[in-house]
Amino acid sequence: MKKLFLYIVVFMGILLFFSCTKYALMTGPVDSESKALSQASKVADTIKSPYTKGAALSEIAGVYAKSGKYDQAVEVAKTIEDANIRAFSLGDISTNANKNGEKDKALNILNQAFLAANKIKNPHLRAHTLCLTAHKYLYMDQKDRAEELLSQAFEVTETIDDAHVKAYNLTTIGEEYAKAGKKNKAGEMLTKAFQVASSIEDVHTKITVLDKIASVLAEDGQFDKASKITKDIDDIYTKAAAPDRIADVYFADGDLGKAVNTARTIKSQYTETFALARIAKQAWEKGKKDKALDILSHAFKSATAEEDAYAKGVALARVARGYAETAQYVRALQIAGSIKNAYTKAFSLENIADLYAQAGRYGKAIEISKGIEDAFYKSSALNEIAVSYTKGGQKKKAADILSKALDIAGTIEDVHTKARVLSGIAGGYGGAGKYDKAITVAESIEDAFFRDTAFYRITNWCVKAGKSAESIRVAEMIEDPYYKTSALTRIAGM
């Protein structure tokens, strides 16, 4: 059951990622008879896995929805075999319609999403999807309808035997009740969730659920109750999670002092370092620069106090990045240089080089990259510098840097590691408008997955540049039917 739950979470994450990406890339109306969309539909039909095929069809439906063709979008969504993905797709279309001011149409489609959700056989997925649908009803000011779905989600959750999944669902339901302003119901759900979570035998699983309960309470402003739950967490390393999130909520509420004090109660030096570094970055972005630097000094002390050698190196790398994020580059380089582990040091220097480049200090970024010994991180750093050059409108310089990155990548012996770098470089060439070179690099990748992702990246750059013919040419080179379908739907949305 736990493996199934993990698979579901990962799959939904992938689906959400592609869903968000497609809306970012679509820039104009779509012709439903276009070659790209027609081809996308044909390719989607060849996908054997019902889950993957459903995700592909969901993207095609999204293209129709983006152009306001909701009836066509719904028709495509209805062909999705997997009820969970079908419900997700219909909900996505409904949200799009609502954003475009067609509330009646949106509610009608959302009702269809609800019907799909009720056909989901897996009780966890059904309850979870009902919660997502309830959230959409709430967003459309249909509070009574939202509460009906939450009540149904609770009834379904009560049939679940696995304590981990049951507690997780109860927490999600409680969270939605809190958003609906139903404090008593939210409290009831969270109390039940805590009782169920307390029966979980696996320590790490138990703490993961307790952490979620604490974070929901914190987001609702119930800090005392949230803190009480963290005291029930005994494991020294994972005890960090809940206070970490509570600190974030305090910061969001504008109480920097409480955020820092809460983070400093974390028993794990490693996690305390990351929490403080994150708060420092947020403080810097809010204009509280002196306070940000003071917090970073505490983060550095926490990192140096970490006893595990590897964890200490990673923590120091985070602090180094924190100093670079606050424009304290000299200090960042000093800390990165003190890291003992060679790979962690290389990773840290790559981060700093990237931040230098983002700040327009290309020369210094290139100088730092020269000091990176590991070929993977050195070529990755150069690729990131090239990306910054491209964003700055200096595409020729980007291409020159990519040439150096390519030379270094060629020295990497491990096929998988080399493929990762080459996929990024191919995308870099695509961003710089060097499509033929990008294709040549992509074709040289031995690993099929990274070769396809490289072509996928190049297609996206062609779409962004309005290069229809080039984008279709590259998309046709993708072998994986899901990625090919996804690429073609982006072309259709040009």
BAVEX-52036 format. One record per residue (C-alpha): x, y, z; residue in one letter. Coordinates in steps of 0.02 Angstrom, whole numbers, padded with zeros to 5 digits, always signed. Layout:
XYZa/...
//
This chain:
+00000+00000+00000m/+00142+00118+00043k/+00224+00086-00126k/+00059+00123-00212l/+00040+00283-00112f/+00216+00339-00160l/+00183+00299-00343y/+00023+00400-00338i/+00111+00551-00261v/+00252+00545-00388v/+00135+00522-00535f/+00022+00665-00482m/+00176+00774-00461g/+00231+00736-00639i/+00056+00768-00704l/+00045+00934-00612l/+00217+00983-00677f/+00170+00955-00858f/+00001+01037-00831s/+00083+01195-00762c/+00215+01195-00898t/+00091+01185-01040k/+00002+01343-00984y/+00165+01436-00970a/+00212+01390-01148l/+00048+01419-01239m/+00048+01594-01307t/-00095+01605-01430g/-00250+01526-01507p/-00244+01351-01577v/-00314+01279-01738d/-00393+01112-01692s/-00357+01049-01867e/-00173+01095-01859s/-00046+00965-01908k/+00034+00967-01735a/-00126+00936-01637l/-00186+00803-01758s/-00018+00716-01746q/-00019+00732-01556a/-00186+00640-01549s/-00121+00501-01662k/+00036+00479-01558v/-00064+00479-01396a/-00166+00334-01463d/-00009+00228-01475t/+00031+00245-01289i/-00001+00079-01202k/+00000+00132-01019s/-00173+00201-00971p/-00092+00319-00846y/+00033+00392-00969t/-00096+00398-01107k/-00215+00488-00990g/-00083+00619-00950a/-00051+00646-01136a/-00237+00664-01176l/-00253+00784-01030s/-00124+00896-01112e/-00217+00892-01277i/-00378+00937-01187a/-00283+01080-01107g/-00238+01151-01278v/-00422+01158-01324y/-00467+01235-01156a/-00332+01368-01172k/-00408+01425-01336s/-00583+01430-01261g/-00644+01273-01349k/-00713+01194-01192y/-00833+01072-01275d/-00690+00996-01376q/-00581+00994-01221a/-00714+00900-01123v/-00738+00775-01264e/-00552+00734-01261v/-00550+00723-01072a/-00696+00601-01075k/-00593+00480-01179t/-00467+00463-01037i/-00483+00287-00971e/-00412+00317-00797d/-00548+00399-00692a/-00424+00490-00581n/-00337+00575-00726i/-00504+00607-00810r/-00566+00698-00655a/-00404+00796-00644f/-00416+00847-00827s/-00597+00901-00814l/-00557+01000-00657g/-00415+01084-00748d/-00530+01132-00893i/-00658+01197-00769s/-00528+01309-00686t/-00479+01379-00856n/-00659+01418-00900a/-00687+01503-00732n/-00532+01611-00754k/-00601+01668-00922n/-00764+01724-00841g/-00872+01577-00897e/-00929+01523-00724k/-01084+01427-00778d/-00983+01327-00902k/-00849+01301-00772a/-00973+01234-00644l/-01049+01117-00772n/-00878+01045-00813i/-00832+01034-00630l/-00990+00932-00599n/-00925+00811-00731q/-00758+00806-00640a/-00853+00759-00482f/-00941+00616-00572l/-00772+00553-00634a/-00700+00566-00458a/-00838+00456-00390n/-00791+00319-00514k/-00614+00305-00446i/-00595+00132-00370k/-00447+00165-00256n/-00520+00242-00096p/-00368+00350-00061h/-00368+00423-00236l/-00557+00447-00234r/-00551+00540-00068a/-00400+00642-00122h/-00481+00691-00289t/-00644+00735-00201l/-00542+00854-00092c/-00462+00933-00245l/-00633+00953-00326t/-00704+01027-00165a/-00563+01154-00167h/-00614+01208-00342k/-00797+01225-00288y/-00739+01331-00143l/-00638+01441-00261y/-00798+01469-00361m/-00891+01521-00203d/-00990+01358-00198q/-00958+01330-00012k/-01105+01214+00020d/-01058+01105-00127r/-00877+01101-00067a/-00931+01043+00105e/-01038+00905+00028e/-00885+00837-00063l/-00777+00849+00093l/-00909+00750+00188s/-00904+00617+00052q/-00714+00617+00056a/-00721+00584+00243f/-00842+00439+00220e/-00725+00361+00091v/-00574+00390+00201t/-00657+00299+00345e/-00652+00140+00239t/-00461+00147+00223i/-00363+00025+00331d/-00186+00091+00303d/-00154+00213+00447a/-00029+00317+00347h/-00145+00347+00201v/-00297+00372+00314k/-00210+00502+00423a/-00144+00591+00268y/-00319+00602+00193n/-00397+00661+00356l/-00266+00799+00366t/-00303+00853+00188t/-00490+00857+00225i/-00456+00958+00382g/-00352+01079+00283e/-00493+01109+00159e/-00620+01132+00300y/-00503+01263+00374a/-00497+01354+00207k/-00687+01349+00202a/-00692+01435+00372g/-00762+01281+00459k/-00645+01282+00609k/-00741+01153+00710n/-00745+01027+00568k/-00563+01061+00530a/-00519+01030+00711g/-00620+00871+00713e/-00530+00803+00558m/-00358+00850+00622l/-00393+00771+00792t/-00443+00610+00705k/-00290+00622+00594a/-00178+00638+00747f/-00259+00489+00831q/-00235+00381+00677v/-00057+00443+00649a/-00013+00397+00827s/-00046+00215+00785s/+00077+00210+00640i/+00221+00093+00682e/+00352+00153+00558d/+00439+00302+00640v/+00480+00401+00483h/+00307+00375+00407t/+00227+00427+00571k/+00329+00585+00581i/+00291+00631+00400t/+00105+00631+00439v/+00125+00722+00605l/+00228+00852+00515d/+00087+00881+00390k/-00040+00898+00532i/+00073+01023+00620a/+00098+01124+00461s/-00090+01135+00429v/-00118+01195+00607l/+00021+01323+00587a/-00050+01387+00423e/-00216+01409+00514d/-00130+01511+00648g/-00141+01377+00782q/+00041+01386+00831f/+00022+01317+01007d/-00064+01158+00945k/+00063+01141+00805a/+00207+01157+00926s/+00128+01029+01042k/+00127+00901+00902i/+00310+00931+00866t/+00347+00884+01046k/+00271+00713+01009d/+00402+00684+00877i/+00549+00593+00956d/+00668+00558+00813d/+00807+00687+00822i/+00830+00707+00635y/+00652+00709+00575t/+00596+00814+00723k/+00661+00960+00621a/+00523+00956+00491a/+00376+01028+00586a/+00469+01173+00672p/+00545+01211+00502d/+00373+01235+00424r/+00308+01330+00575i/+00454+01450+00555a/+00402+01479+00375d/+00225+01521+00428v/+00286+01642+00562y/+00389+01730+00429f/+00240+01737+00311a/+00142+01819+00453d/+00279+01951+00467g/+00355+01892+00631d/+00537+01870+00585l/+00593+01853+00766g/+00479+01705+00802k/+00527+01626+00636a/+00711+01630+00681v/+00683+01573+00861n/+00576+01427+00802t/+00706+01375+00674a/+00840+01378+00808r/+00743+01252+00913t/+00775+01121+00778i/+00885+00985+00852k/+00965+00932+00689s/+01107+01053+00648q/+01090+01007+00464y/+00906+01050+00452t/+00925+01205+00562e/+01055+01269+00439t/+00936+01250+00292f/+00791+01330+00386a/+00895+01481+00437l/+00970+01501+00263a/+00796+01501+00187r/+00733+01630+00312i/+00888+01737+00278a/+00850+01737+00092k/+00670+01787+00124q/+00726+01925+00242a/+00849+01990+00112w/+00713+01993-00021e/+00603+02092+00099k/+00740+02224+00117g/+00796+02171+00291k/+00976+02153+00238k/+01067+02172+00404d/+00950+02047+00484k/+00975+01926+00340a/+01164+01929+00363l/+01145+01904+00550d/+01035+01751+00519i/+01163+01682+00396l/+01298+01695+00529s/+01191+01585+00641h/+01166+01465+00496a/+01354+01454+00472f/+01381+01413+00656k/+01248+01279+00646s/+01328+01204+00490a/+01501+01197+00569t/+01427+01111+00722a/+01359+00967+00616e/+01456+00810+00664e/+01424+00705+00509d/+01560+00750+00383a/+01455+00733+00226y/+01303+00823+00301a/+01419+00960+00361k/+01484+00988+00185g/+01308+00998+00112v/+01255+01118+00250a/+01406+01229+00218l/+01364+01228+00032a/+01190+01293+00075r/+01263+01432+00181v/+01384+01476+00043a/+01238+01489-00077r/+01148+01596+00051g/+01291+01720+00055y/+01297+01722-00135a/+01108+01754-00140e/+01137+01905-00027t/+01279+01968-00140a/+01413+01923-00013q/+01515+01833-00145y/+01685+01838-00061v/+01615+01758+00096r/+01522+01631-00010a/+01683+01578-00097l/+01775+01567+00069q/+01646+01447+00139i/+01637+01344-00022a/+01827+01330-00021g/+01823+01258+00156s/+01714+01109+00106i/+01813+00947+00118k/+01711+00834+00004n/+01768+00864-00176a/+01600+00835-00257y/+01507+00943-00131t/+01635+01081-00155k/+01614+01070-00344a/+01425+01078-00324f/+01441+01231-00212s/+01557+01321-00332l/+01438+01283-00476e/+01298+01365-00376n/+01401+01520-00342i/+01458+01533-00523a/+01276+01524-00577d/+01227+01664-00457l/+01372+01772-00517y/+01312+01747-00696a/+01132+01788-00649q/+01197+01951-00575a/+01281+01991-00741g/+01457+01960-00676r/+01502+01840-00814y/+01690+01858-00803g/+01695+01810-00620k/+01574+01667-00653a/+01688+01598-00788i/+01839+01618-00674e/+01752+01516-00538i/+01704+01381-00662s/+01888+01360-00708k/+01923+01312-00527g/+01795+01172-00527i/+01885+01006-00544e/+01739+00889-00576d/+01693+00884-00761a/+01506+00864-00731f/+01493+01017-00619y/+01613+01119-00725k/+01516+01090-00885s/+01351+01118-00791s/+01417+01284-00725a/+01467+01340-00900l/+01296+01289-00965n/+01212+01395-00830e/+01324+01542-00874i/+01271+01521-01055a/+01089+01524-01003v/+01118+01690-00914s/+01204+01758-01069y/+01051+01707-01171t/+00933+01791-01049k/+01041+01947-01063g/+01023+01946-01252g/+01203+01893-01282q/+01170+01735-01381k/+01337+01732-01472k/+01431+01731-01308k/+01312+01598-01245a/+01356+01489-01394a/+01543+01515-01363d/+01526+01461-01182i/+01420+01311-01232l/+01560+01256-01348s/+01678+01250-01198k/+01548+01158-01094a/+01529+01032-01235l/+01716+01000-01241d/+01722+00966-01055i/+01566+00856-01061a/+01656+00750-01189g/+01782+00698-01055t/+01647+00621-00944i/+01657+00432-00950e/+01495+00381-00864d/+01360+00371-00999v/+01216+00422-00884h/+01309+00571-00809t/+01369+00627-00980k/+01192+00614-01049a/+01125+00728-00911r/+01251+00863-00955v/+01228+00847-01143l/+01039+00861-01125s/+01063+01027-01035g/+01189+01089-01163i/+01072+01043-01306a/+00937+01144-01221g/+01062+01286-01199g/+01099+01289-01385y/+00912+01289-01417g/+00891+01440-01304g/+01031+01529-01397a/+00942+01498-01561g/+01072+01375-01625k/+00945+01241-01669y/+01053+01137-01788d/+01192+01128-01659k/+01066+01086-01524a/+00999+00942-01629i/+01175+00878-01663t/+01214+00875-01477v/+01048+00790-01437a/+01078+00657-01569e/+01246+00615-01489s/+01165+00568-01323i/+01170+00380-01296e/+01040+00371-01158d/+00866+00365-01238a/+00778+00458-01097f/+00898+00605-01095f/+00903+00610-01285r/+00714+00629-01288d/+00715+00760-01150t/+00847+00855-01249a/+00737+00857-01405f/+00591+00905-01293y/+00688+01055-01226r/+00739+01109-01401i/+00558+01098-01458t/+00505+01212-01316n/+00636+01341-01365w/+00577+01333-01545c/+00398+01361-01486v/+00450+01510-01380k/+00541+01584-01529a/+00390+01557-01642g/+00487+01436-01753k/+00344+01322-01806s/+00434+01223-01942a/+00588+01195-01833e/+00483+01142-01683s/+00390+01011-01784i/+00553+00946-01857r/+00627+00923-01684v/+00469+00850-01607a/+00467+00716-01740e/+00638+00658-01678m/+00567+00614-01506i/+00543+00426-01488e/+00448+00416-01324d/+00262+00435-01369p/+00218+00533-01212y/+00356+00662-01234y/+00317+00673-01420k/+00132+00702-01385t/+00175+00833-01255s/+00294+00922-01375a/+00164+00923-01514l/+00031+00995-01399t/+00149+01140-01360r/+00172+01170-01545i/-00016+01168-01567a/-00028+01303-01434g/+00089+01423-01525m/
//
